[in-house]
Amino acid sequence: MNTQTRTELEAAAFRALLDHLDKRNDVQNIDMMNLAGFCRNCLSRWYQEAAEERGIEMDKETAREIVYGMPYSEWREKYQTEAGADKQAAFEKSFAENVGQQRD
């Protein structure tokens, strides 16, 4: 497989992931973090970092709007729910483990 085809397939898979997440607004970021070690905010940060690596200036809010399909504040207002103490405790553990891995 050549580089161009690989890039196109990866881009298509990323778009499919964003479409899937858009249809699953019931899945909270904290749930994703606790189960998978990443969330929509991680995706938006990775997107922003990829843009900046290529010399494209992008702020956090712009990257988040690309991932969320709307301004982050609007998504939070529409879909975000309060996380219970059990989810928050699991998040603290997951965040510490996964942020350390991402920065290594």
mmCIF file of the C-alpha atoms, coordinates in Angstrom:
data_MODEL
# 
_entry.id   MODEL 
# 
loop_
_atom_site.group_PDB 
_atom_site.id 
_atom_site.type_symbol 
_atom_site.label_atom_id 
_atom_site.label_alt_id 
_atom_site.label_comp_id 
_atom_site.label_asym_id 
_atom_site.label_entity_id 
_atom_site.label_seq_id 
_atom_site.pdbx_PDB_ins_code 
_atom_site.Cartn_x 
_atom_site.Cartn_y 
_atom_site.Cartn_z 
_atom_site.occupancy 
_atom_site.B_iso_or_equiv 
_atom_site.pdbx_formal_charge 
_atom_site.auth_seq_id 
_atom_site.auth_comp_id 
_atom_site.auth_asym_id 
_atom_site.auth_atom_id 
_atom_site.pdbx_PDB_model_num 
ATOM 1   C CA . MET A 1 1   ? 0.000   0.000  0.000  1.00 0.00 ? 1   MET A CA 1 
ATOM 2   C CA . ASN A 1 2   ? 1.402   3.393  -0.914 1.00 0.00 ? 2   ASN A CA 1 
ATOM 3   C CA . THR A 1 3   ? 1.550   6.346  1.470  1.00 0.00 ? 3   THR A CA 1 
ATOM 4   C CA . GLN A 1 4   ? -1.258  8.282  -0.227 1.00 0.00 ? 4   GLN A CA 1 
ATOM 5   C CA . THR A 1 5   ? -3.679  5.361  -0.024 1.00 0.00 ? 5   THR A CA 1 
ATOM 6   C CA . ARG A 1 6   ? -2.768  4.723  3.600  1.00 0.00 ? 6   ARG A CA 1 
ATOM 7   C CA . THR A 1 7   ? -3.359  8.384  4.451  1.00 0.00 ? 7   THR A CA 1 
ATOM 8   C CA . GLU A 1 8   ? -6.735  8.310  2.699  1.00 0.00 ? 8   GLU A CA 1 
ATOM 9   C CA . LEU A 1 9   ? -7.780  5.153  4.563  1.00 0.00 ? 9   LEU A CA 1 
ATOM 10  C CA . GLU A 1 10  ? -6.675  6.599  7.898  1.00 0.00 ? 10  GLU A CA 1 
ATOM 11  C CA . ALA A 1 11  ? -8.594  9.804  7.191  1.00 0.00 ? 11  ALA A CA 1 
ATOM 12  C CA . ALA A 1 12  ? -11.707 7.816  6.279  1.00 0.00 ? 12  ALA A CA 1 
ATOM 13  C CA . ALA A 1 13  ? -11.415 5.778  9.476  1.00 0.00 ? 13  ALA A CA 1 
ATOM 14  C CA . PHE A 1 14  ? -11.043 8.981  11.514 1.00 0.00 ? 14  PHE A CA 1 
ATOM 15  C CA . ARG A 1 15  ? -14.131 10.494 9.876  1.00 0.00 ? 15  ARG A CA 1 
ATOM 16  C CA . ALA A 1 16  ? -16.048 7.289  10.615 1.00 0.00 ? 16  ALA A CA 1 
ATOM 17  C CA . LEU A 1 17  ? -14.936 7.478  14.259 1.00 0.00 ? 17  LEU A CA 1 
ATOM 18  C CA . LEU A 1 18  ? -16.132 11.086 14.538 1.00 0.00 ? 18  LEU A CA 1 
ATOM 19  C CA . ASP A 1 19  ? -19.437 10.137 12.911 1.00 0.00 ? 19  ASP A CA 1 
ATOM 20  C CA . HIS A 1 20  ? -19.850 7.242  15.335 1.00 0.00 ? 20  HIS A CA 1 
ATOM 21  C CA . LEU A 1 21  ? -19.084 9.461  18.343 1.00 0.00 ? 21  LEU A CA 1 
ATOM 22  C CA . ASP A 1 22  ? -21.549 12.040 17.050 1.00 0.00 ? 22  ASP A CA 1 
ATOM 23  C CA . LYS A 1 23  ? -24.259 9.376  17.056 1.00 0.00 ? 23  LYS A CA 1 
ATOM 24  C CA . ARG A 1 24  ? -23.258 8.300  20.569 1.00 0.00 ? 24  ARG A CA 1 
ATOM 25  C CA . ASN A 1 25  ? -23.636 11.563 22.461 1.00 0.00 ? 25  ASN A CA 1 
ATOM 26  C CA . ASP A 1 26  ? -24.929 9.430  25.340 1.00 0.00 ? 26  ASP A CA 1 
ATOM 27  C CA . VAL A 1 27  ? -21.382 8.163  25.885 1.00 0.00 ? 27  VAL A CA 1 
ATOM 28  C CA . GLN A 1 28  ? -19.673 10.589 28.197 1.00 0.00 ? 28  GLN A CA 1 
ATOM 29  C CA . ASN A 1 29  ? -16.003 11.502 27.917 1.00 0.00 ? 29  ASN A CA 1 
ATOM 30  C CA . ILE A 1 30  ? -15.408 10.189 31.413 1.00 0.00 ? 30  ILE A CA 1 
ATOM 31  C CA . ASP A 1 31  ? -16.803 6.797  30.337 1.00 0.00 ? 31  ASP A CA 1 
ATOM 32  C CA . MET A 1 32  ? -14.484 6.731  27.332 1.00 0.00 ? 32  MET A CA 1 
ATOM 33  C CA . MET A 1 33  ? -11.524 7.727  29.481 1.00 0.00 ? 33  MET A CA 1 
ATOM 34  C CA . ASN A 1 34  ? -12.309 5.086  32.090 1.00 0.00 ? 34  ASN A CA 1 
ATOM 35  C CA . LEU A 1 35  ? -12.714 2.309  29.520 1.00 0.00 ? 35  LEU A CA 1 
ATOM 36  C CA . ALA A 1 36  ? -10.344 3.233  26.723 1.00 0.00 ? 36  ALA A CA 1 
ATOM 37  C CA . GLY A 1 37  ? -7.911  5.746  28.183 1.00 0.00 ? 37  GLY A CA 1 
ATOM 38  C CA . PHE A 1 38  ? -8.861  8.497  25.728 1.00 0.00 ? 38  PHE A CA 1 
ATOM 39  C CA . CYS A 1 39  ? -11.862 10.702 24.988 1.00 0.00 ? 39  CYS A CA 1 
ATOM 40  C CA . ARG A 1 40  ? -13.107 13.322 22.560 1.00 0.00 ? 40  ARG A CA 1 
ATOM 41  C CA . ASN A 1 41  ? -10.865 15.926 24.177 1.00 0.00 ? 41  ASN A CA 1 
ATOM 42  C CA . CYS A 1 42  ? -7.843  13.679 23.608 1.00 0.00 ? 42  CYS A CA 1 
ATOM 43  C CA . LEU A 1 43  ? -8.805  13.333 19.938 1.00 0.00 ? 43  LEU A CA 1 
ATOM 44  C CA . SER A 1 44  ? -9.118  17.092 19.593 1.00 0.00 ? 44  SER A CA 1 
ATOM 45  C CA . ARG A 1 45  ? -5.726  17.611 21.255 1.00 0.00 ? 45  ARG A CA 1 
ATOM 46  C CA . TRP A 1 46  ? -4.118  15.065 18.906 1.00 0.00 ? 46  TRP A CA 1 
ATOM 47  C CA . TYR A 1 47  ? -5.757  16.822 15.958 1.00 0.00 ? 47  TYR A CA 1 
ATOM 48  C CA . GLN A 1 48  ? -4.463  20.191 17.136 1.00 0.00 ? 48  GLN A CA 1 
ATOM 49  C CA . GLU A 1 49  ? -0.958  18.799 17.666 1.00 0.00 ? 49  GLU A CA 1 
ATOM 50  C CA . ALA A 1 50  ? -0.965  17.226 14.181 1.00 0.00 ? 50  ALA A CA 1 
ATOM 51  C CA . ALA A 1 51  ? -1.976  20.566 12.660 1.00 0.00 ? 51  ALA A CA 1 
ATOM 52  C CA . GLU A 1 52  ? 0.732   22.426 14.552 1.00 0.00 ? 52  GLU A CA 1 
ATOM 53  C CA . GLU A 1 53  ? 3.358   19.850 13.494 1.00 0.00 ? 53  GLU A CA 1 
ATOM 54  C CA . ARG A 1 54  ? 2.489   20.820 9.933  1.00 0.00 ? 54  ARG A CA 1 
ATOM 55  C CA . GLY A 1 55  ? 2.740   24.545 10.596 1.00 0.00 ? 55  GLY A CA 1 
ATOM 56  C CA . ILE A 1 56  ? -1.019  25.092 10.809 1.00 0.00 ? 56  ILE A CA 1 
ATOM 57  C CA . GLU A 1 57  ? -2.059  27.302 13.710 1.00 0.00 ? 57  GLU A CA 1 
ATOM 58  C CA . MET A 1 58  ? -5.051  25.877 15.513 1.00 0.00 ? 58  MET A CA 1 
ATOM 59  C CA . ASP A 1 59  ? -6.397  26.695 18.932 1.00 0.00 ? 59  ASP A CA 1 
ATOM 60  C CA . LYS A 1 60  ? -7.962  24.192 21.296 1.00 0.00 ? 60  LYS A CA 1 
ATOM 61  C CA . GLU A 1 61  ? -11.519 25.389 20.683 1.00 0.00 ? 61  GLU A CA 1 
ATOM 62  C CA . THR A 1 62  ? -11.195 25.027 16.912 1.00 0.00 ? 62  THR A CA 1 
ATOM 63  C CA . ALA A 1 63  ? -9.871  21.491 17.264 1.00 0.00 ? 63  ALA A CA 1 
ATOM 64  C CA . ARG A 1 64  ? -12.646 20.619 19.690 1.00 0.00 ? 64  ARG A CA 1 
ATOM 65  C CA . GLU A 1 65  ? -15.291 21.964 17.324 1.00 0.00 ? 65  GLU A CA 1 
ATOM 66  C CA . ILE A 1 66  ? -13.939 19.686 14.592 1.00 0.00 ? 66  ILE A CA 1 
ATOM 67  C CA . VAL A 1 67  ? -14.150 16.642 16.876 1.00 0.00 ? 67  VAL A CA 1 
ATOM 68  C CA . TYR A 1 68  ? -17.451 17.512 18.589 1.00 0.00 ? 68  TYR A CA 1 
ATOM 69  C CA . GLY A 1 69  ? -19.147 18.833 15.445 1.00 0.00 ? 69  GLY A CA 1 
ATOM 70  C CA . MET A 1 70  ? -20.176 21.964 17.346 1.00 0.00 ? 70  MET A CA 1 
ATOM 71  C CA . PRO A 1 71  ? -18.653 24.350 19.879 1.00 0.00 ? 71  PRO A CA 1 
ATOM 72  C CA . TYR A 1 72  ? -17.513 22.418 22.944 1.00 0.00 ? 72  TYR A CA 1 
ATOM 73  C CA . SER A 1 73  ? -19.589 24.621 25.258 1.00 0.00 ? 73  SER A CA 1 
ATOM 74  C CA . GLU A 1 74  ? -22.709 23.754 23.248 1.00 0.00 ? 74  GLU A CA 1 
ATOM 75  C CA . TRP A 1 75  ? -21.945 20.015 23.351 1.00 0.00 ? 75  TRP A CA 1 
ATOM 76  C CA . ARG A 1 76  ? -21.436 20.136 27.114 1.00 0.00 ? 76  ARG A CA 1 
ATOM 77  C CA . GLU A 1 77  ? -24.708 21.993 27.589 1.00 0.00 ? 77  GLU A CA 1 
ATOM 78  C CA . LYS A 1 78  ? -26.646 19.540 25.421 1.00 0.00 ? 78  LYS A CA 1 
ATOM 79  C CA . TYR A 1 79  ? -25.067 16.214 26.327 1.00 0.00 ? 79  TYR A CA 1 
ATOM 80  C CA . GLN A 1 80  ? -22.733 16.245 29.306 1.00 0.00 ? 80  GLN A CA 1 
ATOM 81  C CA . THR A 1 81  ? -24.098 14.786 32.532 1.00 0.00 ? 81  THR A CA 1 
ATOM 82  C CA . GLU A 1 82  ? -22.769 14.889 36.071 1.00 0.00 ? 82  GLU A CA 1 
ATOM 83  C CA . ALA A 1 83  ? -20.366 12.056 36.856 1.00 0.00 ? 83  ALA A CA 1 
ATOM 84  C CA . GLY A 1 84  ? -20.812 10.191 40.107 1.00 0.00 ? 84  GLY A CA 1 
ATOM 85  C CA . ALA A 1 85  ? -18.049 9.701  42.647 1.00 0.00 ? 85  ALA A CA 1 
ATOM 86  C CA . ASP A 1 86  ? -17.307 6.203  41.352 1.00 0.00 ? 86  ASP A CA 1 
ATOM 87  C CA . LYS A 1 87  ? -16.732 7.452  37.798 1.00 0.00 ? 87  LYS A CA 1 
ATOM 88  C CA . GLN A 1 88  ? -14.633 10.356 39.049 1.00 0.00 ? 88  GLN A CA 1 
ATOM 89  C CA . ALA A 1 89  ? -12.409 8.035  41.104 1.00 0.00 ? 89  ALA A CA 1 
ATOM 90  C CA . ALA A 1 90  ? -11.961 5.699  38.130 1.00 0.00 ? 90  ALA A CA 1 
ATOM 91  C CA . PHE A 1 91  ? -11.159 8.717  35.948 1.00 0.00 ? 91  PHE A CA 1 
ATOM 92  C CA . GLU A 1 92  ? -8.427  9.930  38.294 1.00 0.00 ? 92  GLU A CA 1 
ATOM 93  C CA . LYS A 1 93  ? -6.760  6.523  38.099 1.00 0.00 ? 93  LYS A CA 1 
ATOM 94  C CA . SER A 1 94  ? -7.185  6.214  34.327 1.00 0.00 ? 94  SER A CA 1 
ATOM 95  C CA . PHE A 1 95  ? -6.027  9.774  33.674 1.00 0.00 ? 95  PHE A CA 1 
ATOM 96  C CA . ALA A 1 96  ? -2.850  9.317  35.716 1.00 0.00 ? 96  ALA A CA 1 
ATOM 97  C CA . GLU A 1 97  ? -2.044  6.063  33.929 1.00 0.00 ? 97  GLU A CA 1 
ATOM 98  C CA . ASN A 1 98  ? -2.830  7.249  30.407 1.00 0.00 ? 98  ASN A CA 1 
ATOM 99  C CA . VAL A 1 99  ? -1.422  10.752 30.507 1.00 0.00 ? 99  VAL A CA 1 
ATOM 100 C CA . GLY A 1 100 ? 1.856   9.302  31.711 1.00 0.00 ? 100 GLY A CA 1 
ATOM 101 C CA . GLN A 1 101 ? 1.889   6.865  28.768 1.00 0.00 ? 101 GLN A CA 1 
ATOM 102 C CA . GLN A 1 102 ? 1.033   9.577  26.240 1.00 0.00 ? 102 GLN A CA 1 
ATOM 103 C CA . ARG A 1 103 ? 3.813   11.855 27.405 1.00 0.00 ? 103 ARG A CA 1 
ATOM 104 C CA . ASP A 1 104 ? 6.538   9.154  27.481 1.00 0.00 ? 104 ASP A CA 1 
# 
